[in-house]
Amino acid sequence: MATAVPAHTERQTRRGRVAGLGPLLCWAVVFADLGTSVYYTPGILFNQFGVHAALFVGLTLIVFVLLTIKYAEVTIRYPEGGGVVTVGAHAVSGWVGLIGGLFILVDYFLTSSLSAVSGVTYLGTVAPSVIGVVVPCTVAALVFIAVLNFMGISADAKVTAVIAAAALLSQLSVVAATIAHAGLGAALDAVPKVFSAHLTGVGLLTGYAGAFLAFSGLESISQLSPAMATPRRRVAPRTMVLVIVTVALTSPLLTLWSTTLLKGATDPNQFISLLAGYAAGPGLQTEVALTAALLLIFASNTATIGCYHVFLALSRMRFLPEFLQRRNRLRDTPHWAILVATGIPVAIVLATRGSTTVLGDLYAFGLLGAFSVTCLSLDVVRWRERRHHARPVGPGQADIRLHTSTPMFVTGVITSLLVVTAWTTNLFAKPLATLFGGGLTLAGLAIVAVTQWRRHRRGASGWVPHAEKLERLRIAADPQGRPPVIALLHGSTDDITALVDVAAHLADGAPVLFMFVGSSEHARGIRQLREIVDPYLVDEDAQAAFRAVKERCGTRVRHRLVYAAGTGDWDAAAMHALHRFHGDLHVVLLSEDADDIGAPPAQRERHGDATGVSVVLWTMAGASNVP
């Protein structure tokens, strides 16, 4: 029986280390997004729940830790990035990936809006006159971010690391200053205050669901996968440990003290800088305000980048209009995608008049919706592997089998239930968020329907067949011990039709793996952070071949579509792909392809078809891994 095996496809440096972002730089990118939540979450929760805000952040912190386990696994499993879009499409279908993508877009729109508004508001601590013109300043900041992205000036991990480190140092300084000023006893006495009033079960559930706002940005880790150093199974967990430690040391404590120790008339939207002033005076207050403003504006930029990359991915999947992929000749940037990714947040800021309270209420739908789709999709993948006793293989995925163990699977299901419960609660507790997020999602689906209809009218293909990546391929053992049948797709439509017919006949009811080996031109390099690097989405030849297979097979042939990204000449790449399997194989391929890749004549069996296409069956005995 053949099983797919790992292949070392990623280049290493001369020192033997794989190039890419290590744990510290990955932490910086995640914290630069996740770490911004602490600047606005305490004020938003305080307006809703008073001194109980810290209690709910603490409760949600437990689920956050469980979520990091799942998101680290998503990062390892899906090196092309994409997060919820990719895992949803792989687990169920492209339509689930689309729904997850629409949810994360809603989250990005609000992240960009809320971060920019909060950044301008914190500047008001230093320059009070800014408070009167928050909306114009916010719009100007968003337009400036759009201009930077039009010019191709995007986030750099090293710059992000500097900003994230400054923000962390600033936040820890406030923690230390508060303990020093109030005294350890007074700081600890703040804890009973969060339990000072009776809370009903509904109140606890509503507060728990609302506190997820404190951990927005966790999804960033799954979008860093293409830029992450390998082995990802080591880098991703270490990154998550750093994220958990830094968030646990800052978010709960700053929420606790800013909502219990500050007295008098204070602006909740400036809680953290005001807490710094309370604990250490105007110097630290000014430093915190400036650092907060910088980090929040930067978070708005990263949300814009993530947003237009999701636009590009959904457009390549034929869901959104193709014009979103157009790039300008001057800077080679996707100007239409950037324009839409900026225009919607600007409209949101204008519609809400820059109210952080309203923006915070709107936040729940997209954030928790994306969390829910990711968690449930990963549970489906784990369940499928457990059911078929398949082992995760491929570069950097050897240890994923640990996540299919019973304790980890049960923990994952519990995590999903906790997240879905929070999302469901917010659907009723925050009707404005449900109306806003649901409305945007329905609008997105309407655009998808129009896009599909227009493509159908002009005779263009309206869908991209779902294909498994070779590096993630898992094959369950055949009950009768038969070798798997692999059809190597190549050539014209008539050639592919002949390959399908011969493979279906030889498989005799067993599933057939139809594999397409892409050309090296589609395996392009990474341009910037958060880019979704999936060669299949831009390989139109592969998509056309798979559509032909689906139409020919219908429901009469059990089949799986497998895509292998090419790294050189086709014949060498095809042999490399076949040698990722161990054991005997039945390979169905064109006669000329068999000559090109060097299949021994003694192992071939000729099979023609009615069209005269020459197809051979190559019994590949004892295939072994190519280093």
N, C-alpha and C positions, 0 to 999 in steps of 0.2 A: 504494500500500500504506500502511495506517495504522500508526502506532506511537504508543505512549503517550508523553507529554511531561511535563516538570515543571510543577508549579503551585505558586505561592507561597501556601501555606495557613497559614503560621504568622505570627502578629502580631508586629510590631516596635514597639519603643519610639519615642518622639519623636526620640531621637537617632539612630535608624536601626539600633540594635543589637537583636538578638533577645533577649528575656528568657529567662533560664534559667541553669543552672550552667555557668560557664566552666571552663577547664582546671584552675585552682588548686582550686576547690571540688570538682570531680569527683575530682581527685587525692586530696583530703583524705578523701572518702568511701571511696575504694578503699583508701588507705593505712591508714585507721582499721580496716579489716578485714584486709587483706593484711599490714600491718605488725605485727600481733599475733603472727604465726606465729614470729617470731624469739625470743619470750620462752619458748616451750616446745619448739620444734623441736630446738635444740642438745642439750637434756637427753635428749629421747626418742631421738634418733639416737645420742647418746653411749652410752646404755644398750645399744644394739643393735650399734653398729659401732665404738665407742671413738673414737680420735683420727682415724679416717677420715671422720668426719661431715662435715667441711668439704669434703672431696674430692667427696662425693656432692652436696652443696648446689651446688658449683661446676658440676658436670656438668649438674644439673637446671636451673641458671640459664640455660644456653644454650637449652634447650627452652622455658623460661619466656618468653624474648624472642620466640621464634617464635610462642608461644601468644598473646602480646599483639597480634600482627598480626591474628590471626583474631578475637579478641574485639573489637578495635576495629572490624573490618568488621561483625561481628554487631550492634554498637551502631548503626552507620550504617544498616544494612539494615532493622533492625526497631525503628523509633522508638516502638512501643508497649511495648517492654520485654519481659521474660519470659525472655530468654536462651535456655537450652537448650529450654525448653518451646516457645517460638515458632519457633525455627529448625528444631527437629525436626519440628514439625507442618507447617511450610511446605515443607521439603525432601522429606519422605516422606509422612507421614500424622499424624493426631492421636494415633494409638497410639504412634508414635515419640516425639512430644512428651510423652505420658504417661510413658513409660519414662524419658526424660530428667528429667522432673519428679520422679519417684519417687527417682531417683539424687540429685538436688540436695536433696531433702528429707532423705535419709539424711545428706548432708553438713551440712545446716543443724542437724540434731539434734545431731551430734557437735561442730560448731563452738560451738553454744550451751553444751553440756556442758563441753567441754575449755577453752574460754575462761573460763568462770565458775570452774572448779576452779583453773586457773592463776592467775587474778586473786586469788583468796583465798589461794593458796599464796604469791604474792609479798607479800601483806600480812604473811605470817608472818615476812618479813625484818625488818619494823619491830616487829611484835607477835608474838613466838614462840609465845605461848599459842594463837594462831589455828590453828597446825598440828594441834593435837589435835582440833579441831572443824571440819575442812575440809568434811566432807560436810554437816553442818547449816548452816554458813555459806553454802555453795554453793546449797543448796536455798532458803535465805532470799533470796539474791540473785536467783535465777531467779523466785521468786514476786514479788519486788519489781518486777522487769522486767515481769512479766505485768500487775501492777496499773497500772503506768505506761501500758502499751498499752491496757488496758481504759479508762483515763481519756482516751485519745486523745493522750497526750504521747509523740510519736514523735521520731525522729532529725531534727535540723535541720542543714542543710549548714554553716551558719556555726559552730554549736557543734562540729560534727564537725571543722571546719577548725582550731579552737583546740586540740582534743584531739590531732589528728594532728600538728600543728606542734610541740606540746609533746613528743610521743613521738619525733618525728624528731630534734628538738634534743637530747633526752635520749640517744638512741642514738648520734648523732654525737659527743656529749660523751664517751661511753664509748670510742668509737673513738680520738678525739684523746687522751684521758687514758691509754689503754693504750699508745699510741705514745710519749707523753711519759714515762711511768713505766718501761716496759720498754726503751725505746730502739728506734729504727728497725731496728737490726740484729737485736735479739732478736725483734722482732715479725715480721720476715721469716724468721728462723730457724725459726719455727713451721711454715712451709710444708712443708719436707722431712719433718716428722713425720707428715704425713698419708699419706706414701708409705713409711713406715718398715717396714711389714710386707708380706709378699707377699699379693696379693689374687687370687683365682681369678676366672674369667669369671662364674661364678654369683654370687660375692660382689659383683662390680661391678654386675651387673644388678640384684641385690636391693637394694643400697644406692642405686642410681640411682632405682629405683622408689619406695623408701621416702622419699626426700628430697623428693618432691613435696609433702609436708606443709608444707614451708617456704614454699610459694607458694599456700596456700589463701587464697581471698578474691579471686582474679583475676576470678571470674565476676561480681563486683559491678559492673564497668564496664558490662556488657550490661544490667543492671537499672536503670541510671541514665538510659537513653536518653530516657524520657518527660520527665525533668526537665532534660535537657542543653540548653544553648544551641545555636543553629544558626548557621552550618552545622555539622552534626555531623561531616562529613568533615574538618573542621579541628580541632574541639575534641577528638574521640576520640583521634586520633594524638598530639596534643600532651599529652593526659592520660597516655597510655601511655608517652611519653618520660619524663615526670616520674616515673612509677611505676618504670620500669626503672632510672633513675639512682639514685633514693633506695633502692630495694631492693638494687641492686648495691653501694652504698656501706655498707650495714648488715648484711644477712643473712649473706653469706659471711665477712666479717671477724669479726663477733661470734661466729659459730659456730666459726671457726678458733681464736680466742684463748680463748674460754670452755672449749673442749675440750682445749686444749694447755698453757695457761699456769697455770691454777688447780691448786694443789697441796693435798694433804691431804684430809681428810674434808669434802666439800662436797655440798650438795644439788643435783643436776642440774636440779631443777625451779625453782631460783632462780639459774641460771647467770649471767644478764645482770646482775642486781643484785650478785651476788657478784663478778663481773668488775669492776663499777664500784667496789666497795669495795677490791678488790685494786689498782686503778690510781689511785684518788683519795681513798680513805678513806670513812668512814661517811657524810659529807654527801651525796656523789653516790650512794652505795649506797641511802640512804633515798629520795632524789629519784627514782631509777630504779625502785625498788620501788613507790612510790606512783603514778608515772606508768604503770608497767606494769599495776598493778591497775586503774587507771581505764580504760585503753584496752581491757584484756581484758574487763572487765565491759561496756563500751560495745559491743565486738564481739559479745558474747553478745546484747545487745539488738538489734543490726542483723540478726543471724541469725534471731532470733525474728520480726522484721518481715518479712524475706524469706520465711520459712517460711509464715507465714499468708497472705501474698499469693499464693504458689504454691497453697496450699489453695483460695483463692478462685478462681483461674484454672481449676484442674482441676475444681472444682465447677461452674463456669459452662460448662465443656466437657462436662458431664453424666457425668464419670467418677467423681467423689466425691460423697457425699451432699449434698443441697441445704441441709441444716441448717447447714453450715459458712458459708453466706452470710448467715445471720441476724445482724442488728445490734440492739443494745439501744437502747431508746428514750432512755435517759438521756444517753449519750455518742455514740451512732451508731457504735459500733465493733463489729467482728465477734467477739463474745465467745467463741463456740464454737471458731472457728478459732484464736484466741489461746490458749484453754485447752488445745487439743490440741498446739499448737506449744510450749507450756510443759510440759505433763504428760509428754510422751515424754522430753525431756532430763532432767527430774527423775528419772524412772524409770531412765534410763541412769546417772546419777550414783550413785543408790542401789545399782544392781546391780553397778557397778564399784568401789564404795566410794571413789570420787573418785581413782582411780589414773590419773595422766596417761600412764603407760606403756601401760596397757590401752586407754585412750581413743585414744592415738596409733596403736596397732595396728588399732583398729576403723576408723580414718579413711579408709583407702585406697580402700575399695570405692566409696562415693558420690562422692567428689571426682574420682577418675580416671574413673569411669563417666560423670559429667556432662561432663568434659572430652572424653572419647572421642565421645560422642553429638554434642556441639557441633561438633567438628572434622570428623567424618565427614559430618554433615548439611550443613555449609558446603561441603565438597568436592562433594557431590551438586548443590547449587545452582550452584556454579561450573561444573561439568561440563555441566549442562543448558544454561547460557547459552552456553558455548563451542560445544556441539554444534549449537544452533539459531541461532547467531550473533545472539543477542538482546543488546540493550544495556540495562544497568540505568538506569532513569530514575526520576523522581519527586523530591520535595523532598529536597535534601541528598544525592542518591545519584549525581550525575553522574560522580564519580570512581571509583565502584566497578568500572568496566570495567577499571581497572588491575589489579584482583585476579583477573581472568580471563585475564590474559596468561600465556603458557607458563611463564616463570620463577616467577611468583607461584603458579600452579596447582601446579607441581611442588613448590615449597617447602611449600605447604599439605599436599600428600599426604605428604611426608616428616614434617611435624609430626604428622600424624594417626598415621602408623606408629610414631613415637617414643612418643606418648601411649598408644596402644593396647597397645604392647609393655610399657610400664610397668604398665598396668592388668592385663594378662594375667599378668604376673609376680607381681603382688601377689595375684591370685586363688589362686595356688598357695603363694606364700611366706608369706601371712598368712591361713591358713584361718579364723581366728577372725573376721577382717574380712569374709571371703567369706560365712561362715555368718550373721553379724549383718546385713550389708547385703543379702545375698540373701534372708534371711528377711523383713526389713522390706519389700523390694520385692515378694516373693510375697504377703505379707499385704496390701499395697496393691492388688495385682492382684485378690486375692480380694474386697476391699471394692468394687472397681470392678465385678466380676462380679455381686455381690449388688445393687449399686445399679442396674445395668442391668436385672437380672431384676425388681426391685421396680417400676421405672418401666414395664417392659413389662406387668406384671400389672395395673397400674391404668390402662393405655392411654395413658400419657404417652410422649412422644418419648424414645428412649433414646440419641440420638446427635446431635452437632452437625456438620453437613456442613462439610468443609474448604472455605474460600473464600479466594481471593487478594485482597489489598488493592489497590485501584486504583492507589495511589501506587507500588506495586511491580510493576505489570503489565508484562509483556514479551510482544510478539507477534512470532513468526517470520514471515518473508515467505512468502506463499502461492505455491506453485510455478506456479500458473496465473495469478497476478496478480489474483485476485479480491479485492474489498474485504471486510473482516471483517464478519460479521453479529453485531450486538449486540442482544439482546433486553432491553428495559427492563422489569424485573419490577415490577408494581404491581397492586393490586386484590385480588379474591377468588381462591379456588382455581380456579374456573371460568375466570376471566380469565387466570390463570397457565398453566393447561392449554392454552388457546387460543394464548397467546403461544409456548409451547413447540412446539406442532404447526406453526404457521406458520413459525417460525424454522427448525425442522428441515427443512421442505419447501424453503424458500428457500436454505438453506445448501448443499443438494445434496451432502452428504457432507463438507463442510468443517466444522471445529469452530465451535461457536456460543459466544459470550460472553454468559452470562446475568448481567446486572448488576442489583443491588439498591442503591438509594440510601437510606441510613438517615436517620432524622430527627435533628434537631439535639439533641434531649433525650438521645441516647445519647452524644454527643460531650462528655462531662462533663470538668471540669477535674481536675488532679492534686491529690490530697489529701496525699500524703506520699511520701517517697523509697521506691524499690523497688516502687512500685505498678505493676501491669501494666495499662496503660490501653489496652484494646481494645474499642471500642464494639460490635464485632460480637458479642462474647461475651455482651452483655446485650441485644442486639436480637433478641427472640424472633420478631418479624414476619419479619425477614430469614432466620432459621433455618428457619422454617416454609415460606417461599417456596422456599428452596433444597432442602428435603426434597421438596417437591412436584415440583420440576424433576428431581431425581435419580430419583424413582419413575416419572415420566413418560418420561424419556429412556431409562432402563435402560442397555443396552449398544448400542442401535441408533443413538444420536445421540452423536457426539463433542462434548463440551462442557466449558466451564470456568466456574466460579462466581466472580464478582467482586463485592466489597463496596466501596461508596463511602460514607464517613462523611459525613452531611449537616451543613451548617453554617447552614441557613436554611430558607426555604420549599422544599417538595419540587420544584416546577417549576424554581425558580432553581438548586437544587442539582443536579438532573438535567441541566440545560443545561450547568452548570459541569463536570460529570463528562464529558459527551460532548465538550466542547471541549478535553479533555485529549488528544485524539487529533488527529493530523495525517493529511491525506489523505481519500479518499472512505470513507464508511461506509454500511452498510445497517443502519438502525435499525428494529427491529420493536417496536411499542408500541401501546397502546390508543388508539382514535380520540380519546377525551376527553383523554387525556394529551398527544396531539399538539397539540390545541387549546390546552391549558394552557401548554405550553412554547413555543408559537409556531412550530411547524413549518410552512413555507409550503405551502399546498394544492397548488401546482403540482408539488411534489417528493414528493407522497404517492401511494401505490398501495394501494387498499383490498383487504384479504383477510379474509373472514369465516370462521367455522368452523361446525360442526354445532350448536353450542350457541347460536348467534346472537350471540356476542361480536364486536364490531366491532374488527378489528385492521388497522393500516395499516403499510405499508413506507415508511419515509422515507429516500430516497436523499440523504444528507447530503454534499454535494459540498465537498471542500476544507476540511474542518473544521480549525480553527486554535486555538491555545492562547489561553485567556482569562487575562489577567494578573491 
